[in-house]
Amino acid sequence: MGNNLTSRQQDYAQWYNDLILKGGLAEHSDVRGCMVIKPYGYGLWENMRDVLDKMFKDTGHQNAYFPLFIPKSYLSKEASHVEGFAKECAVVTHYRLKNDPNGGGVIVDPEAKLEEELIVRPTSETIIWSTYKGWVQSYRDLPILVNQWANVVRWEMRTRLFLRTAEFLWQEGHTAHATKEEAVAETVQMLDVYAKFVEEYMALPVIKGVKTASERFAGAEDTYCIEAMMQDGKALQAGTSHFLGQNFAKAFDVKFADKDNKMEYVWATSWGMSTRLIGALVMAHSDDEGLVLPPRIAPLQVVIVPIYGKDAEARQKIDDKAAEIIKELKLKGISVKYDNDDTTRPGWKFAEYELRGVPVRVALGARDLENNVAEVARRDEKTKESVSLDGIANHIENLLEDIQSNLYHRAVTFRTNNIRKADNWDEFVKILDENSGFILAHWDGTAETEEKIKELAKATIRCIPLDNPMEDGACILTGKPSTQRVLFARAY
């Protein structure tokens, strides 16, 4: 291939890695398991973050920040929580270095050992609920609706850029409520916020559901999730919202006096999305020529490439017309770049912006000006047309919305064509091996059967869909009775 990308059909995993690296999103760092998010990739994250941040604030949440370090004893206070994260924690044992007296550089100062080890934040429930104890005395102090934008560390040894790294960026919401009903409503509300964001901005359809007991977040009573399908048919969990019950309130003794002056434990939720979504975005929409990015969150929505000749006056006219178009686009809130760099040819620029997934490309030359037109290309369909310069900004604005809609509906069609039902084990395995995709099948409800299916088929129950119809059937593995189908898939 001209861009040296591995094709999806040849090696999907390598295609993904090629796109991340050559598309300028991220690269591997010198720290094993960690990545460097490059400016283009970080611009994408900033756009996603800014949209989500506004959605959080529109639902009454405020941002705060809590410590990166968590005392080890805090993780011991909620048993299932520490069990869920114990194998992924990075531990700080000392607080000082010193010069090696033998000339070997710097060494850990053995006299600077911490009295209690500190855990580098894998998630913040424990430190936040320790803090909330000082914030809550009365029902008047509730609800607490707080979100944090931060980085976390989960010590992964087998990593993939964006999808699974030892350190990643995310947001984590942590709320406190006076009643169970309020906390459950908050949990569902934030799941809906995530689904709206992923569908309307990332152009990616999702299935909302509840995790099985085996797949719940450590310390939660219920975990709600949204599941998205990638182009290889695998599932990717795109966001989670957890109803924590009173587990963390009891662990950290967070109580409040209700209206009758009776002391009650607080009810809790937590919810989060991470830079993993960039991986989802890449795998859901991109093609063998490069990234394909939805206009609403693309770091750059439009690029204008001048086609210069040798005539200096004609060149100035092209620059002047481009400046007019840029001004009109910026007034509409559209991000645009004018690439008039003389060191690269237009053909190279076309390929580069295609690789980077810029939704719309405009080519403008002297002959175009004479005809009062410009060549406008759309990345999603790889088509181009001649567009009148009169009202071209309006045309591009409408085109960006059409691209956004097209990407979503294309992803919906792909998912619809790759969701199947299986009524027995042979059908189940055949679908997984020949077609991949999502499978709706009956399960007997036991953790033992769930684990056995995972072991035999390398597929997991992604969720129990919230809109599940009741349907009598038999478990695909054990034949025991079941009242509804659940969503199975191989997953990232």
C-alpha positions in Angstrom: 0.0 0.0 0.0 1.1 3.5 -0.8 0.9 4.6 2.9 2.6 1.5 4.1 -0.4 0.5 6.3 -1.1 -3.1 6.9 -4.6 -3.9 5.6 -7.4 -4.9 8.0 -7.9 -8.2 6.2 -4.2 -9.1 6.4 -3.6 -8.3 10.1 -6.2 -6.3 12.0 -4.1 -5.8 15.1 -1.1 -4.6 13.0 -3.4 -2.3 11.0 -4.6 -0.7 14.2 -1.1 -0.2 15.5 0.0 1.2 12.2 -2.8 3.7 12.2 -2.1 4.9 15.7 1.6 5.4 14.9 1.5 6.7 11.3 -1.7 8.7 11.9 0.2 10.7 14.5 -2.0 9.9 17.5 0.5 8.3 19.9 3.8 6.4 20.2 5.4 4.0 22.6 7.4 5.6 25.4 10.7 4.7 27.0 8.7 3.6 30.1 7.5 0.1 29.4 3.7 -0.2 29.0 3.2 3.6 28.8 2.6 5.8 25.8 3.2 9.3 24.6 0.0 10.9 23.3 1.1 13.2 20.5 -0.4 16.6 19.8 -2.9 15.3 17.2 -4.0 12.5 19.4 -4.2 14.8 22.4 -6.2 17.3 20.4 -8.7 14.5 19.7 -8.8 13.7 23.5 -9.3 17.4 24.3 -12.3 17.6 22.0 -13.8 14.5 23.6 -13.0 15.8 27.1 -14.5 19.2 26.4 -17.8 17.8 25.2 -18.1 15.3 28.1 -17.2 18.0 30.6 -20.0 20.2 29.4 -22.4 17.3 29.5 -21.4 16.6 33.1 -21.8 20.2 34.2 -25.2 20.3 32.4 -26.3 17.5 34.7 -25.2 19.4 37.8 -21.7 18.0 38.4 -18.6 19.9 39.4 -14.9 19.1 38.9 -12.5 18.6 41.7 -9.1 17.0 42.1 -7.9 14.3 44.6 -4.4 13.0 45.4 -2.5 10.7 43.1 -1.2 8.7 46.0 -3.5 6.5 48.2 -2.4 5.0 51.6 -2.2 1.3 51.3 -4.5 0.8 54.3 -7.3 2.6 52.5 -7.5 -0.2 49.9 -7.9 -2.7 52.6 -11.1 -1.2 54.0 -13.3 -2.5 51.2 -12.4 -6.2 50.7 -13.8 -6.8 47.2 -12.3 -3.5 46.0 -8.8 -4.3 47.0 -9.1 -7.8 45.6 -10.2 -6.4 42.3 -7.1 -4.1 42.0 -4.4 -5.8 44.0 -2.5 -7.3 41.1 -2.5 -4.0 39.1 -1.2 -1.6 41.8 2.1 0.4 41.6 3.5 0.9 45.1 5.7 3.7 46.4 7.9 2.6 49.2 10.5 5.4 49.5 10.5 9.1 49.2 14.1 10.0 48.4 17.1 9.2 46.2 20.8 9.9 46.8 24.0 9.7 44.9 25.6 6.2 44.9 28.9 6.5 46.9 30.4 4.0 44.5 29.7 6.2 41.5 26.8 4.3 40.1 24.5 7.3 39.6 21.5 7.7 41.9 20.1 5.0 44.3 17.1 4.7 46.6 18.0 6.1 50.0 17.3 3.1 52.4 16.7 5.6 55.2 13.9 7.2 53.3 11.4 4.4 53.6 7.8 5.4 54.0 6.1 4.4 57.3 3.1 3.3 55.1 3.4 2.5 51.4 1.5 4.6 49.0 -0.5 3.2 46.0 -0.4 5.2 42.8 -4.0 5.8 42.0 -5.6 2.9 40.1 -9.0 4.5 40.8 -10.1 6.9 43.5 -13.0 5.5 45.4 -11.0 5.0 48.6 -9.3 8.4 48.8 -12.5 10.2 47.8 -14.7 8.4 50.3 -12.2 9.1 53.1 -12.5 12.8 52.1 -16.3 12.7 51.9 -16.4 11.7 55.5 -15.4 15.3 56.4 -17.8 16.8 53.9 -21.0 15.0 55.0 -22.8 15.6 58.3 -26.4 16.3 57.3 -28.8 15.5 54.5 -28.3 19.2 53.6 -24.8 18.3 52.5 -26.2 15.9 49.9 -26.0 15.1 47.1 -22.3 15.5 46.3 -21.9 15.5 42.5 -18.1 15.5 41.7 -16.1 14.5 38.7 -12.3 14.3 38.4 -10.2 14.5 35.2 -7.0 12.6 36.0 -4.5 9.9 35.1 -4.5 6.4 36.7 -2.0 3.6 36.8 -2.9 -0.1 36.4 0.2 -2.2 36.0 -0.5 -3.9 32.7 2.3 -6.1 31.2 0.7 -6.8 27.8 -0.2 -3.4 26.4 -1.7 -1.9 23.2 -1.7 1.8 22.5 -4.9 3.5 23.9 -6.6 0.1 24.5 -4.5 -1.1 27.4 -1.6 0.8 28.9 -0.1 1.0 32.3 -1.0 4.7 32.6 -4.0 6.3 30.9 -6.1 9.4 31.1 -9.7 9.4 32.2 -12.5 11.0 34.1 -14.1 9.5 37.2 -17.3 10.7 38.7 -18.0 10.0 42.4 -21.3 11.0 43.8 -23.0 10.7 47.2 -26.7 10.5 47.8 -29.2 10.4 50.7 -31.3 7.6 49.2 -30.8 4.4 47.2 -33.3 5.7 44.6 -31.3 8.8 44.0 -28.1 6.9 43.6 -29.6 4.4 41.1 -31.1 7.3 39.1 -27.7 8.9 39.0 -26.1 5.7 37.8 -28.6 5.3 35.0 -28.4 9.0 34.1 -24.7 8.9 33.6 -24.9 5.8 31.5 -27.3 7.7 29.3 -24.9 10.6 29.1 -22.1 8.2 28.0 -24.4 6.6 25.4 -25.4 10.0 24.0 -21.8 11.1 23.7 -20.6 8.0 22.0 -23.5 7.9 19.6 -23.9 11.6 18.8 -20.2 12.6 18.8 -18.2 9.5 18.2 -20.8 8.3 15.6 -20.7 4.8 17.3 -23.9 2.9 18.2 -23.9 1.2 21.6 -25.8 -1.4 23.5 -26.7 -0.4 27.1 -26.8 -3.1 29.7 -25.9 -4.4 33.1 -22.8 -6.5 33.8 -23.1 -10.0 35.4 -22.0 -10.4 39.0 -18.7 -11.8 37.8 -18.0 -8.8 35.6 -19.0 -6.0 38.0 -16.6 -3.3 39.1 -14.8 -4.3 42.3 -16.9 -3.0 45.2 -20.1 -2.3 43.2 -23.6 -3.7 43.6 -24.4 -3.1 40.0 -22.3 -2.1 37.0 -24.0 -0.6 34.0 -22.1 -0.4 30.7 -22.2 0.5 27.0 -20.8 -2.0 24.5 -19.7 -1.1 21.0 -18.8 -3.3 18.1 -15.4 -2.9 16.3 -14.9 -3.7 12.6 -13.4 -7.1 13.4 -16.7 -8.0 15.2 -15.1 -7.8 18.7 -16.8 -5.8 21.5 -15.2 -2.9 23.3 -16.6 -1.6 26.6 -17.0 2.2 25.9 -18.1 3.4 29.4 -19.2 2.2 32.8 -21.4 3.5 35.5 -21.5 1.8 38.9 -24.1 1.7 41.7 -21.9 1.3 44.7 -24.7 1.0 47.3 -23.4 1.8 50.8 -20.3 -0.3 50.6 -17.8 2.6 50.6 -19.8 4.7 53.0 -19.7 1.8 55.5 -16.0 1.2 54.8 -15.1 4.8 55.6 -18.0 5.5 58.0 -19.6 8.2 56.0 -23.0 8.9 57.7 -25.5 11.8 57.6 -28.4 12.9 59.8 -31.6 12.6 57.8 -34.6 15.0 58.2 -35.7 13.0 61.3 -32.2 13.4 62.7 -31.6 9.7 62.3 -28.0 8.7 61.2 -27.8 6.8 57.9 -25.1 5.7 55.6 -24.6 7.5 52.3 -25.4 5.9 49.0 -22.7 6.1 46.3 -22.0 5.9 42.6 -19.0 6.1 40.4 -18.6 6.3 36.6 -15.8 6.7 34.1 -14.6 6.9 30.5 -10.9 6.9 29.4 -8.6 7.5 26.4 -9.5 3.9 25.5 -12.3 5.6 23.6 -9.7 6.8 21.1 -8.9 3.2 20.3 -12.6 2.5 19.9 -12.9 5.4 17.5 -10.0 4.2 15.4 -11.2 0.6 15.1 -14.8 1.5 14.5 -14.5 3.9 11.5 -11.1 3.8 9.9 -10.1 2.1 6.7 -7.0 0.8 4.9 -6.1 4.3 3.8 -5.9 5.7 7.3 -8.0 7.3 10.0 -11.6 8.2 9.5 -12.7 10.7 12.2 -16.2 12.0 13.0 -16.3 15.7 12.3 -17.8 16.7 15.7 -14.6 15.6 17.6 -11.9 15.6 14.9 -8.9 17.8 15.9 -9.0 19.3 12.4 -12.3 19.3 10.4 -11.2 21.0 7.2 -7.9 21.4 5.4 -7.4 23.7 2.4 -4.6 22.9 0.0 -3.6 25.5 -2.6 -2.6 24.3 -6.1 0.0 26.9 -7.0 1.4 27.7 -10.4 4.4 29.9 -11.3 2.3 33.1 -11.5 2.8 35.2 -8.3 -0.4 37.2 -8.9 -2.4 34.0 -9.3 -0.8 32.7 -6.1 -1.9 35.8 -4.2 -5.4 35.5 -5.4 -5.5 31.9 -4.2 -4.2 33.0 -0.8 -6.8 35.8 -0.6 -9.7 33.5 -1.5 -8.5 30.9 1.0 -8.4 33.6 3.7 -12.0 34.5 3.0 -13.2 30.9 3.2 -11.2 30.3 6.4 -12.8 33.4 8.0 -16.3 32.2 7.1 -15.6 28.7 8.4 -14.2 29.9 11.7 -17.3 32.1 12.2 -19.2 28.8 12.1 -17.0 27.3 14.7 -15.3 25.0 12.2 -11.6 24.2 12.7 -9.6 24.7 9.5 -6.0 24.7 8.4 -4.5 26.3 5.3 -1.6 24.2 4.2 0.5 26.4 1.9 3.8 24.8 2.8 6.0 24.9 -0.3 8.2 22.1 0.8 5.7 19.3 0.0 3.6 18.7 -3.2 -0.2 18.8 -3.2 -0.4 15.0 -3.8 1.7 14.3 -0.7 -0.6 16.6 1.3 -3.7 14.8 0.0 -2.4 11.4 1.1 -1.2 12.8 4.5 -4.6 14.3 5.4 -6.3 11.2 4.2 -4.1 9.2 6.5 -4.9 11.5 9.4 -8.6 11.3 8.8 -9.4 15.0 8.2 -13.1 14.9 7.3 -13.1 17.5 4.5 -10.3 18.6 2.1 -10.5 21.6 -0.2 -8.2 22.0 -3.2 -8.0 25.5 -4.7 -6.1 26.4 -7.8 -5.9 29.3 -10.3 -8.2 27.6 -12.8 -10.7 26.9 -10.0 -10.8 30.6 -9.2 -11.4 31.5 -12.8 -14.4 29.1 -12.8 -15.5 30.3 -9.3 -15.3 26.7 -7.9 -13.1 24.6 -5.6 -12.6 20.8 -5.4 -14.1 19.5 -2.1 -13.3 15.9 -1.0 -15.0 14.0 1.8 -12.9 11.5 3.7 -15.6 9.0 4.7 -16.6 8.1 1.1 -13.4 9.1 -0.6 -15.3 11.2 -3.1 -14.8 14.7 -4.4 -16.9 17.3 -6.2 -16.6 20.7 -7.7 -18.4 23.2 -5.5 -19.2 26.9 -6.2 -17.2 29.3 -4.2 -20.4 31.2 -3.6 -21.7 29.8 -0.3 -18.9 27.2 0.0 -18.7 27.6 3.8 -22.4 26.7 4.1 -21.8 23.7 1.8 -18.9 22.5 4.0 -20.9 23.0 7.2 -23.7 20.8 5.8 -21.2 18.3 4.5 -19.6 17.9 7.9 -23.0 17.0 9.4 -23.7 14.6 6.5 -20.3 12.9 7.2 -21.2 12.6 10.9 -24.5 11.1 10.1 -23.1 8.8 7.5 -20.5 7.4 9.8 -23.1 6.6 12.5 -25.5 4.9 10.1 -22.7 3.0 8.5 -21.7 1.7 12.0 -25.3 0.8 12.8 -25.7 -1.2 9.6 -22.5 -3.0 10.3 -23.5 -3.9 13.8 -27.0 -5.0 12.7 -25.5 -7.3 10.1 -23.2 -8.8 12.7 -25.6 -9.5 15.6 -26.9 -13.1 15.5 -28.8 -15.5 17.7 -27.5 -18.9 18.8 -29.8 -21.5 20.3 -27.2 -24.2 21.1 -23.5 -24.7 21.7 -22.6 -25.8 18.1 -24.3 -22.7 16.6 -22.6 -20.5 19.2 -19.1 -21.8 18.4 -19.7 -21.7 14.6 -20.8 -18.1 14.7 -17.7 -17.1 16.8 -15.3 -18.9 14.5 -16.8 -18.1 11.1 -18.4 -14.6 11.6 -17.4 -13.1 15.0 -19.7 -10.3 16.0 -22.2 -10.2 18.8 -24.3 -13.2 19.8 -27.6 -13.2 21.7 -27.9 -16.5 23.5 -29.5 -18.0 26.6 -27.4 -18.5 29.8 -28.5 -20.3 32.9 -27.4 -17.4 35.2 -24.6 -19.2 37.1 -21.1 -17.9 37.4 -19.8 -21.4 36.8 -21.4 -21.6 33.4 -20.3 -18.1 32.5 -16.7 -19.0 33.4 -16.9 -22.3 31.5 -18.1 -20.5 28.3 -15.3 -18.0 28.7 -12.8 -20.8 29.0 -14.1 -22.9 26.1 -15.0 -20.1 23.6 -12.8 -17.2 24.7 -16.1 -15.2 24.7 -17.6 -13.3 27.6 -21.0 -12.0 28.6 -20.6 -8.3 27.6 -23.9 -7.4 29.3 -27.5 -8.2 30.0 -29.1 -5.6 27.6 -31.4 -3.1 29.4 -34.1 -3.4 26.7 -34.0 -7.2 26.8 -37.3 -8.9 26.0 -38.2 -11.8 28.3 -38.0 -15.1 26.3 -38.0 -18.6 27.6 -35.2 -20.8 26.4 -32.4 -23.1 27.4 -28.8 -22.3 28.2 -26.5 -22.9 25.2 -24.0 -24.9 27.4 -26.0 -26.6 30.1 -29.5 -26.7 28.7 -30.9 -25.4 31.9 -33.9 -23.0 31.7 -33.3 -19.3 30.9 -35.8 -16.4 30.7 -33.7 -14.0 28.5 -30.9 -13.8 26.1 -27.6 -12.1 27.1 -25.0 -10.5 24.9 -21.9 -12.6 24.2 -18.8 -11.5 22.3 -15.0 -11.8 22.1 -13.7 -8.5 23.3 -10.9 -6.1 23.8 
